[in-house]
Amino acid sequence: MEKLSRLKVYIMTMTGALCWGLIGLFVAPLYAHGFTAWDVVAIRGIFSFVILITIMIIFYRDQLRTQLKDHLFFACSGIFSIALFNYFYFEVFSESGLSLAVTLLYTGPIFVTILSRFFFKESLTIRKGWALALSITGCAFVVGLLPLGQETIQNKTLFMGILSGFCYALYSIFSKPVTKRYSPLTITTYTFLYTSIFMLLTSDIERKINQFQYIDVWLSSLLLALVATVAAYILYTSGLKHLEASKASILATIEPIVAVVSGVVFLEENLQSWQVLGIVFVLYSAILVSDDRTKTRRSFNKFVSQHRYDE
């Protein structure tokens, strides 16, 4: 990638994560109306698929063509990643709050980096290691796990949080093999096709259809689908198309920052000094992972060699 296009890719990836970070603002009203975590996963999956397939049919019908063999990737991504990671994430959110949920979710980059090493033979460099350490430490500061250490986490909650991170990591692993063959919109649409089918078969959301008489339920459901899902996944998958899976997942650690900042702006929460430090850590980790010095040196050496040859 050229420098300008690389910058665009990083911006797309981080903007997708920013949209994810707003999810708490849309989920909380649904909990207030009695929806469970599994219900919210169903709402997110079904609403998102309806929006996506409508866009595809009207504007990008030619992109609906796929190979049958690739539907295994779409199905695995839709069920084992999207449906399950959302469930574990929303369960932790409902039991212990958004801050803890998003912190445990961001064990995901660790799993992505490890799994990418085995499946895609991506290099595990010292720079990536430092970026991972900084991003995780930054997340812990942002949500208050450090430096006070006052959070008491039940084993069940901790286990579900780690599972949310693992399932979250699977999205990059299952989606990466098909990014060269399909557009981000196609991948996201078929992923949510299988998510919505799975949720219709396993949830009882139809029994709570009377809850949709409230305008804030409709508004929250639509924003959850449009902003925190459709826009987020298309932007993130667009970045993943041009990035190593491990890099994309580390860049996405901007999500917990957005989650906390949105709480400050919209819920009038206070931002402590250690949270500011955590934000700096996470942002610096994104700079570390995006500053590919190896490629820069390689391009410089190539330029020098050509210049000498021309002389």
C-alpha positions, 0 to 999 in steps of 0.5 A: 500500500502507498502511504496515503492509501495505508492511512485511509485503511487505518482510518477505516479500521479505527472508524469501524471500531469507533462505531462499535464503541457506541454500542452501550448507548443503544443496548442499555434502553433495550435492557430497560424494556426487559430484553435479555442478552440473547434477545439483544443479539437476535435484534442486532442480527436480524435488523442488521441483515434486513438493512444489509440485504436491502442495500445489496438488492437495491445498489449492489445486486451483482455482489450477491454472487458467491461460491458455495464453498465460501459459505462455510466461512460466512456461517462460522463467522456469523454463528461462532463469532458474531452470535456467540461473542455478542452473547457473552459480551452483552451478558457481562455488560448486563451483569457488571457494566459496559466498562468491564465488558469491553475490557474483557472483550479486548483480550481479543487482539491476543487471540487474533495475534496468536491464531494468525500466527498459526493460520496465516503465518503472520509474524509475531514481532517484538513491535506487535508484542509491545503494541498488545501489551500497551493496548491491554494495559491501556484498556485496564487503565481506561476502565479502572482495573488499574491502578486501583484494582478495586474491581471484583470479578466473579469467575463466571463473569471473567470466563464469559468475558474471555470467551467474548474476546476469543469469539470476537477474535474468530471474526478476523480469522474466519473473514480473512480468507475471503477478503480477497474474493468479496467486498466488505459489504458482501462478507458482512451481509452473508455473515449476518445472514447466518447470524439472523438464521441462527438467532431466529432458530434459537431465540424467542424474540417473537414472543416479545414483539409487543415491546416494539410498540415503544419508539425508543425500542425501535430507535435503539434497535435501528441505531444498534444495527445501522451504526454499531453493526452495519457501518462498523463491520463494513469499515472494519472489514474494509480495513481487514482486506488490506491489513494483517488480521493482528494489525486490524484487531490492535487498531480496533482497540480504540473501541474501549476509549470510545465506550468510556468517552461516550459515557462521559459525554452522554452519561455525564461520567467523570474521566479520571487521570489514569483513564487519560493515561490509558487512552494515551497507551491505547493510541500509542499502541495503534501508532506502533502497530501501524508504523511499519518500519520494515516496509519503510526501510525496504522502500528506502533501500530500493530507492537508494539502489535504483538511484545508484544504478541510474548514476 
